[in-house]
Amino acid sequence: GGIAGFNLNTDAIGGYTGLIINSYNAGNITATSDNASSAYAGGITGYNRYVSDNSYGEVKWSYSSGIISASNIYAGGQSYAGGVVGWNETSIKLIESYYLNTSATQVTFNESGINCSSKTSAEIKSYDFASLLNNKNYVGATIWSSVDLNTNAKLTWELNY
């Protein structure tokens, strides 16, 4: 994945998760396998794991614009590619995240997530897209900004450097 290959926290005490929040990936992601293990490629994470309510990975308010692909040349081997997550184990842990419509054919394999979808290049560059990500954000701050109609949405802190 563009941010994490495998997303899970197995904190024995509880209260911590593999939370990926307010992130984006602009790079191309390719996963390959030549054995019985599966290949997982996702714009944000390759595999978003869910074990229990105290042990899981989670992706929120993120997007990917890079090209995503996965392949397995092993006979009978599997490959999974998703614009946001290659393989997602539960819908409730993939929330309001997006991918460039020309970069992949689906949000994820398996569980599709909550309010996740593809966006056009013009949409990802728009003020409305940055506003969509900000309005979903629980911290109440302006995390995302739109620079201009030629630039993808950016994290606001990036614009200050």
C-alpha positions in Angstrom: 0.0 0.0 0.0 0.9 3.6 -0.5 0.9 4.2 3.3 1.0 0.7 4.8 1.4 -2.7 3.3 -0.5 -4.4 6.2 -2.7 -2.4 8.6 -3.4 -3.9 12.0 -2.7 -3.1 15.6 -2.7 -6.0 18.1 -2.5 -4.0 21.3 -3.3 -6.3 24.1 -4.5 -3.6 26.4 -6.9 -2.1 23.9 -7.6 1.5 22.9 -5.1 1.5 20.0 -5.8 0.6 16.5 -4.0 0.6 13.1 -5.6 4.0 12.3 -4.7 5.7 9.0 -6.5 9.0 8.9 -6.2 12.1 6.7 -3.7 10.7 4.3 -3.1 10.4 0.6 -0.9 8.6 -1.9 0.1 9.9 -5.2 2.5 7.2 -6.2 1.9 4.1 -8.3 1.6 0.8 -6.3 2.4 -2.7 -7.7 2.2 -5.9 -5.7 3.5 -9.1 -7.2 3.7 -12.7 -5.9 5.2 -15.8 -7.4 4.1 -18.3 -4.8 1.0 -19.5 -3.0 0.8 -16.2 -0.9 -1.6 -13.7 -2.3 -0.6 -10.3 -3.6 -2.4 -7.2 -2.1 -2.1 -3.7 -3.6 -4.0 -0.7 -2.3 -3.6 3.0 -2.7 -3.6 3.5 1.1 -3.0 0.0 2.4 -2.6 -3.4 0.8 -4.5 -5.3 3.5 -6.8 -3.8 6.1 -7.2 -6.5 8.8 -9.9 -7.0 11.4 -9.5 -9.5 14.2 -11.8 -8.1 16.9 -13.2 -4.9 18.3 -9.8 -4.4 20.0 -7.5 -5.5 17.2 -8.0 -4.0 13.7 -6.8 -1.7 11.0 -8.9 1.3 10.0 -8.8 3.9 7.1 -10.6 7.2 7.2 -10.8 10.4 5.1 -8.0 9.5 2.8 -7.5 9.2 -1.0 -5.2 7.8 -3.6 -4.4 9.0 -7.1 -1.7 6.6 -8.1 -2.2 3.6 -10.4 -2.8 0.4 -8.4 -2.0 -3.1 -9.7 -1.5 -6.6 -8.3 -0.4 -9.9 -10.0 0.4 -13.4 -9.0 2.2 -15.7 -11.5 1.9 -18.8 -9.3 -0.7 -21.3 -10.6 -3.8 -20.8 -8.4 -2.3 -17.8 -6.7 -4.5 -14.8 -5.9 -4.0 -11.1 -6.4 -6.2 -8.2 -5.1 -6.0 -4.5 -6.1 -8.2 -1.7 -4.9 -8.0 2.0 -5.3 -8.0 2.5 -1.5 -7.4 -0.9 0.0 -6.3 -4.1 -1.7 -8.3 -6.4 0.7 -10.6 -5.0 3.4 -12.0 -7.4 6.1 -14.9 -5.3 7.4 -16.9 -2.4 5.9 -17.0 -0.4 9.2 -13.3 0.1 9.2 -13.0 1.7 5.8 -14.7 5.1 5.9 -15.2 7.9 3.5 -12.0 7.3 1.4 -11.6 7.8 -2.3 -9.5 6.9 -5.4 -8.9 8.3 -8.8 -11.3 6.6 -11.2 -8.6 5.8 -13.8 -6.2 4.3 -11.2 -8.1 1.2 -10.3 -11.4 -0.6 -11.0 -12.8 -0.7 -7.4 -12.4 0.7 -3.9 -11.3 -2.7 -2.5 -11.9 -6.4 -2.7 -14.2 -8.0 -0.2 -15.9 -5.4 2.1 -16.5 -2.1 0.2 -16.5 0.4 3.1 -18.8 3.2 4.1 -19.2 6.1 1.6 -16.1 5.1 -0.4 -16.0 5.7 -4.2 -14.0 6.8 -7.2 -13.5 10.4 -8.1 -12.4 12.0 -11.4 -9.2 14.0 -11.6 -11.2 17.3 -11.7 -13.1 16.3 -8.6 -9.9 15.5 -6.6 -8.5 18.9 -7.6 -11.6 20.8 -6.6 -12.4 22.8 -3.6 -15.5 20.7 -3.1 -13.3 17.6 -2.6 -11.2 19.2 0.1 -14.3 20.4 1.7 -15.8 16.9 1.6 -12.8 15.5 3.4 -12.9 18.4 6.0 -16.6 18.1 6.6 -16.2 14.4 7.5 -13.4 15.1 9.9 -14.2 15.0 13.6 -11.4 17.3 14.7 -13.1 20.4 13.3 -10.0 21.8 11.8 -9.2 22.5 8.2 -7.0 19.5 7.5 -7.4 19.5 3.7 -6.9 22.4 1.2 -7.5 22.9 -2.5 -4.6 24.7 -4.1 -6.0 25.3 -7.6 -7.7 23.4 -10.4 -4.4 21.8 -11.5 -3.4 20.4 -8.2 -4.8 17.5 -6.2 -6.1 18.2 -2.7 -3.3 18.6 -0.2 -3.0 18.5 3.6 -3.0 22.1 4.8 0.3 21.8 6.7 2.0 21.0 3.4 1.1 24.4 2.0 2.9 26.2 4.8 6.4 24.8 3.8 
